[in-house]
Amino acid sequence: MIFDIRMNVSLLKTVQNYFEDIQKTNGKVAFN
């Protein structure tokens, strides 16, 4: 159970960083 929670938190951080990188590179194009 605890292991699964750690896995989910790690995955969430990975996805969050992924979207942050997209916003940094394509943010202006996407929001314009």
Secondary structure, 3 states (H helix, E strand, C coil): CHHHHHHHHHHHHHHHHHHHHHHHHHHHHHHC
